[in-house]
Amino acid sequence: MSRTSSRHITTQLVHHAYEPPAGFEAPQPAVHKASTVLFPDVAAMRAREWKDKTGYTYGLHGTPTTYRLEERIATLEGGAQCLLAPSGLAAISTVALALLKSGDEVLLPDNAYGPNKALAEAELAHWGITHRLFDPLDAQDLAAKISDRTRLVWLEAAGSVTLEFPDLIAQTRICRDRGVICALDNTWGAGLAFAPFDLLGDGSLGVDVSVHALTKYPSGGGDVLMGSITTRDQQLHLKIKLAHMRLGLGVGANDAEAVLRALPSIALRYRAHDVAARELARFMAKQAPVAQVLHPALPGSPGHQHWQQLCGAAHGGEGGAAGLFSVIFDARHGQEQVDAFCDALQLFRLGYSWGGPMSLVVPYDLPSMRECGTAHLATGTIVRFCVGLEDVRDLQADLEQALAKAFGG
Ligand SMILES: *Cc1c(COP(=O)(O)O)cnc(C)c1O
């Protein structure tokens, strides 16, 4: 079609001949949006291979924008292949659907991300897939619960809300020795606190699958929902990719662009969140109403030594940790008093999720969340803090004024 086409202007606007010159380059990659992808001829359409990223068939199966983000997340995680899903939870459920069938069993740590447990209790149970919970702080409990029906083991370091740090090396070794696939929910570590596919630093031990809620630190804005599934084994990747395709999971180009834009600053942000969270966790540990502060980098926090070993603090370094900590208020303070503390906070806003610029706080009902023993946790009401990017002195002042208001002096 030429510019002087005799076709109607509406047709010309759809089938426009102009192509911008090639060679445009900018720091931020272009955003490619598509459901339909065009082919030059029928032969090309028939021959197009969608499995290995050598081309494009349909927007759902990948665009230059999603391929680019997948490659960068694979690099962040130290994996070889990556798939994107519309949320962290969708990434979790895709792994489960791809790898489990009726009659199989999946094992989860007792402190797993709550909706992962809910998926096992509801949908997986309906489909004849059973689950068992293991004690995250007792690797032998995991070993004892693996049976010949176990097809998948979920691991999480640190655990959700209570932030116990497991012996991930021992857990991964047990799964490998027993021939069971282990999938790590790596949202907390974010590919920065430790290397999920190379836990010992010598290439000899790693998880099989790493799932990451890109919603958190990779997005960094509190404004995108996305998840990733990273692997090193090509066959395992292909198995999950087929399920991912058949389930019709894809992500929007603008969301992928938002994550691509935030990714270069992830290490700087992670470090800033980490430094501020440790300072505030130490501050909270000194407050009278507080029975226990849970943060893996704090000596005495459950699994602290495993965190030291895995996250680079064993040899005198600072180590890395996410900007999260939880506080258990002494049982002498009732739920109402703790709720009043949360309500009195001004900079820490009430809201789920984490990883964005704004500090957040959520009170949880711990007894309803756990089945295995929690003797390592104080009794009382638990509150989780996610530390954002505000000045840490302002955040501490906010905690001080809310403590005074809710608990006095
Ligand atoms: C937030 C989170 C998820 C789920 O991510 P969404 O994108 O909100 O679905 C999964 N695992 C962990 C540990 C999380 O913190």
Ligand as a Chemical Component Dictionary entry (heavy atoms), coordinates in Angstrom:
data_LIG
# 
_chem_comp.id                   LIG 
_chem_comp.type                 NON-POLYMER 
_chem_comp.pdbx_formal_charge   0 
_chem_comp.three_letter_code    LIG 
# 
loop_
_chem_comp_atom.comp_id 
_chem_comp_atom.atom_id 
_chem_comp_atom.alt_atom_id 
_chem_comp_atom.type_symbol 
_chem_comp_atom.charge 
_chem_comp_atom.model_Cartn_x 
_chem_comp_atom.model_Cartn_y 
_chem_comp_atom.model_Cartn_z 
_chem_comp_atom.pdbx_ordinal 
LIG C1 C1 C 0 2.488  -11.071 47.954 1  
LIG C2 C2 C 0 3.007  -12.457 47.980 2  
LIG C3 C3 C 0 2.559  -13.401 47.051 3  
LIG C4 C4 C 0 1.466  -13.131 46.048 4  
LIG O1 O1 O 0 1.667  -12.058 45.207 5  
LIG P1 P1 P 0 0.397  -11.344 44.521 6  
LIG O2 O2 O 0 1.000  -10.705 43.332 7  
LIG O3 O3 O 0 -0.151 -10.387 45.533 8  
LIG O4 O4 O 0 -0.580 -12.423 44.159 9  
LIG C5 C5 C 0 3.119  -14.660 47.111 10 
LIG N1 N1 N 0 4.032  -14.985 48.031 11 
LIG C6 C6 C 0 4.472  -14.102 48.945 12 
LIG C7 C7 C 0 5.491  -14.536 49.947 13 
LIG C8 C8 C 0 3.966  -12.822 48.957 14 
LIG O5 O5 O 0 4.401  -11.958 49.879 15 
# 
loop_
_chem_comp_bond.comp_id 
_chem_comp_bond.atom_id_1 
_chem_comp_bond.atom_id_2 
_chem_comp_bond.value_order 
_chem_comp_bond.pdbx_ordinal 
LIG C1 C2 SING 1  
LIG C2 C3 SING 2  
LIG C2 C8 DOUB 3  
LIG C3 C4 SING 4  
LIG C3 C5 DOUB 5  
LIG C4 O1 SING 6  
LIG O1 P1 SING 7  
LIG P1 O2 DOUB 8  
LIG P1 O3 SING 9  
LIG P1 O4 SING 10 
LIG C5 N1 SING 11 
LIG N1 C6 DOUB 12 
LIG C6 C7 SING 13 
LIG C6 C8 SING 14 
LIG C8 O5 SING 15 
# 
